[in-house]
Amino acid sequence: MEDNVRAAIELGLDALGISDHYILFPDRQIHWSMPTTGLPDYFTGLQAAREAAGDKLAFRFGVEADYIPETAGRLGDQLAQFPFDYVIGSVHFVGDFPIDESAGHWDALAQDQRNLTIQKYWHLIADMAHSGLFDIVGHADLYKKFGHYATIDLSEDISAALDAIAESGMAVEVNTSGPRYTGEAYPCTNIIRQCHERNIPTLVTADAHNPAHLIRYFEIGTAALKAAGYAHQATFDKRRMELVRF
Ligand SMILES: [Zn+2]
């Protein structure tokens, strides 16, 4: 975390939020998430990073937590114990199926199974919005990471999810880890435009897993937001959203 703080100060950023993964999977530990009992240690790390940032950088306490219907209640109890500035809600799993771990998982599916997985993914996004546990929708169309798309019309499922997001007051991130894989951010410009039609707040995020990537491809994310008609993006402090001009 402190390497990221140093990198952010060197880049001249005004603010930095860190949001590591927290996944309460029903029956096992996900290897790339902090331990299910790890939030206290994680929070200690966040506090040390804020001290390292001092007055050079506004440092925000974030977390990226998975929406999993079976554990949503437990997640809410856990999150309530810590003064986060923002909570990103993500869907990395449809049931047991890992959306973004490897191309092989998708390659092994028949196209009708892929279609069904993507459709269920959007239903989970809608349920996540209804849960009220999160502030930001993480990488909204993550399933395209390895080049797989639905070949059936899911526009009604996507619309229902976006309606739920609009109703929840959540923001949608424009995640610039997408261009590494797909040439565009998560979500795609068409979905960003649909967010704008619903007045859903948005913000550009890098999904950096490394200090060198803190603002990677931000120009792509910002251009996508401006092209959709956005003039502001969302910032978070103690789980309150504020809109600031680009
Ligand atoms: Zn994620």
Residues whose N, C-alpha, C, O or C-beta is under 5 A from the ligand:
A	BS01	ZN	S90
